[in-house]
């Protein structure tokens, strides 16, 4: 009996150490403590659950899946483990399994709006938009303050081209926004003589796309400061505004996220302003030179759906009588070998200014849905964007063109997770 108590005490000790490490964001150390706890007590419930959670965060999906199944073998109806298993299945593209789990949770825990919301997210990725919309509406009837559901309804309206309704609901993201700036949000009121900070409240692609609204702010006769990466300041100097790299150092009267400007200017499909000019980029396209970008930032939540393995690009890499140039900043050693094997130029890209310099030498660009699409589109370079089956809202549905960028052509997945047909279509357009 003493020996059994000793093992349990040791498991509790290492579990506690794991929790301390986790709260300090030392995830690797925390995992090692949880594993130590499990070496003393293989069925230590919370060590297993926390091991699964952190393994999923670190994208060790197999380890997380194994630990979650062990948790559920001990307590089959443990809601947090079931929820995490559903999310893990979704991220591993086991969507039918995720649907099964979230439907079960929806029935057993109808009071929790998150399960119905997560089910709608799976449907959205699968292009089952009407089903997602119905679930979200149902969620809001039962839980009117569930802002994620309202935000997703806004995304669907935008995807369908209902911009008036869509951008209105898109503002629901502000309910969840943790903005520490002490300045009031601007809502379109008169601010003559005041200082307005336009925050970058999305990715760099969002900022480039919505920079077109900055010149319209001159109507309000206010001083405008735009939050922007330092190396991009010279490229937008013609806008006649000030730039700031760190918004926390700015003194202003009002602030607004750049993603709110389409709503505040009452944008519809027919009133989208043209892209703004990008300065200091010499457009001198080299004959038959095509720039390529095959992946986005891995920290983007849906990156697995938009990024494409470079090996899938072989039909493009093998094309004759064209010159390919990589506009991809982060390249793995394996990708470098493949690029070199097909004589793809690999310039050194230290910052966005470097990237824009080489972008200006391209006759055409082929890219996944990332910031490069917005830079190339703003410069008016013929650009082929490869679009996932469940597209981002800004590319709408079924269209081959974009109302945001006249020089852009859209190549869409016909089947979920299948890029082969898309690549073939792009190759045919070049040949």
Secondary structure, DSSP 8 states (H G I E B T S, - for coil): -HHHHHHHHHHHHHHHHHHHHHHTT-HHHHHHHHHHHHHH-TT-HHHHHHHHHHHHHTT-HHHHHHHHHHHHHH-TT-HHHHHHHHHHHHHTT-HHHHHHHHHHHHHHTTT-HHHHHHHHHHHHHTT-HHHHHHHHHHHHHH-TT-HHHHHHHHHHHHHTT-HHHHHHHHTTHHHH------SEE--S---TT-EEEEE--S-HHHHHHHGGGGGGGGGGT-EEEEE--GGGGGGGGGG--EEES-GGG---SEEEEGGGHHHHTT--TT--------SS------TTEEEEE----TTSTTHHHH---GGGGHHHHT-SS-EEEE--SS--HHHHHHHHHTT-B-----SHHHHHHHHTT-SEEEEESSHHHHHHHHTT--EEEEE-SS--GGG-SS-SS-SS-TTEEEEE-SSTT--HHHHHHHHHHH-
